[in-house]
Amino acid sequence: MEKNQEERRDQEIVYSRSVKAGKRIYYLDVRKARNEDLYLCITESKRRQVEGEEAPSFEKHKVFLYKEDFAHFTEGLQDVIAFVQKQLGTIEERPEWTPEAKEAEPENEEEPKKKGLFGMFK
């Protein structure tokens, strides 16, 4: 029965795109509802390495965005991006993350790293 549910889930996706961003991957899936309407499912997948386990695990979070909310969501997203750009100036693109790059980072840094884009606001 699990296989049927998985096949049904895959059949619901009519368009998909993934965006790699550091340790995260964002999946933007256009899905078809039972009533044939389309909606957007945004999934954030973050790689987690648990101590003592060889294989990494992935933490996932989903947001469902319906077509009647696209304009409001887009307006809000553009507004907060403009705010951040105004506060920070030019935002440099993040280099692609690799496990090797993490190992090369120095362990003892004098200044703690800011976490995320909004670290300066905390």
C-alpha positions as CSV (number, residue, x, y, z in Angstrom):
1,M,0.0,0.0,0.0
2,E,2.9,2.4,0.7
3,K,4.0,2.0,-3.0
4,N,0.6,3.1,-4.2
5,Q,0.7,6.2,-2.0
6,E,4.2,7.0,-3.3
7,E,3.1,6.6,-6.9
8,R,0.1,8.8,-6.2
9,R,2.3,11.5,-4.7
10,D,4.6,11.5,-7.7
11,Q,1.6,11.7,-10.1
12,E,0.4,14.8,-8.3
13,I,3.6,16.8,-9.2
14,V,3.1,18.4,-12.6
15,Y,6.2,20.6,-12.5
16,S,9.3,20.7,-10.3
17,R,12.4,22.6,-9.8
18,S,15.1,22.3,-7.1
19,V,17.3,25.2,-5.8
20,K,20.6,24.3,-4.1
21,A,21.5,26.9,-1.4
22,G,24.4,25.9,0.9
23,K,23.5,22.9,3.0
24,R,19.9,23.3,2.0
25,I,17.9,22.3,-1.1
26,Y,14.6,23.9,-1.8
27,Y,12.2,21.9,-3.9
28,L,9.5,24.0,-5.7
29,D,6.8,21.5,-6.8
30,V,3.6,22.5,-8.7
31,R,1.0,19.9,-7.6
32,K,-2.4,19.1,-8.8
33,A,-5.2,18.9,-6.2
34,R,-8.1,16.5,-6.4
35,N,-10.3,19.2,-7.9
36,E,-7.6,19.6,-10.7
37,D,-6.5,23.0,-9.3
38,L,-2.8,23.7,-9.1
39,Y,-0.8,24.8,-6.0
40,L,2.8,25.3,-5.0
41,C,4.6,23.1,-2.4
42,I,7.9,24.5,-1.2
43,T,10.0,21.9,0.6
44,E,13.2,22.9,2.5
45,S,15.5,19.9,2.9
46,K,18.5,20.3,5.2
47,R,21.3,17.8,5.6
48,R,22.0,16.8,9.2
49,Q,24.9,14.6,10.3
50,V,24.1,12.9,13.6
51,E,27.0,11.9,15.7
52,G,27.6,8.2,15.7
53,E,25.8,7.6,12.5
54,E,27.5,7.1,9.2
55,A,24.7,8.1,6.9
56,P,23.4,11.7,7.1
57,S,19.7,12.4,7.7
58,F,17.6,15.1,6.1
59,E,15.3,17.4,8.0
60,K,12.3,18.6,5.8
61,H,9.8,21.4,6.2
62,K,6.9,22.1,3.8
63,V,4.9,25.2,2.9
64,F,1.8,25.0,0.7
65,L,1.0,28.1,-1.3
66,Y,-2.3,28.3,-3.2
67,K,-2.8,30.3,-6.4
68,E,-5.1,32.9,-4.8
69,D,-2.3,33.8,-2.4
70,F,0.5,34.0,-5.1
71,A,0.3,37.8,-5.6
72,H,0.2,38.6,-1.8
73,F,3.1,36.2,-1.2
74,T,5.2,37.6,-4.0
75,E,4.6,41.2,-2.8
76,G,5.6,40.2,0.8
77,L,8.7,38.3,-0.4
78,Q,9.8,41.2,-2.6
79,D,9.2,43.7,0.3
80,V,11.4,41.7,2.8
81,I,14.1,41.1,0.2
82,A,14.2,44.9,-0.5
83,F,14.4,45.5,3.3
84,V,17.3,43.1,3.7
85,Q,19.2,44.6,0.7
86,K,18.6,48.1,2.1
87,Q,20.0,47.0,5.5
88,L,23.0,45.0,4.2
89,G,23.7,46.6,0.8
90,T,25.0,44.2,-1.8
91,I,24.4,40.6,-0.8
92,E,27.1,38.2,-2.0
93,E,26.0,34.9,-3.5
94,R,26.8,31.9,-1.2
95,P,29.5,29.5,-2.5
96,E,28.3,26.0,-3.1
97,W,28.6,23.9,0.1
98,T,30.5,20.6,0.0
99,P,31.4,18.3,2.9
100,E,35.1,18.8,2.1
101,A,34.7,22.6,2.5
102,K,33.3,22.0,6.0
103,E,36.3,19.9,7.0
104,A,38.6,22.7,5.8
105,E,37.1,25.3,8.1
106,P,39.2,26.3,11.1
107,E,37.8,25.1,14.4
108,N,38.9,28.0,16.7
109,E,37.8,31.3,15.3
110,E,38.2,34.5,17.3
111,E,34.9,36.0,16.1
112,P,31.8,33.8,16.2
113,K,30.0,33.4,12.8
114,K,26.7,35.0,12.3
115,K,24.0,32.4,11.7
116,G,22.0,33.0,8.5
117,L,21.1,36.2,6.7
118,F,19.4,37.8,9.7
119,G,22.2,37.1,12.3
120,M,22.9,40.8,12.5
121,F,19.3,41.5,13.8
122,K,19.6,39.4,16.9
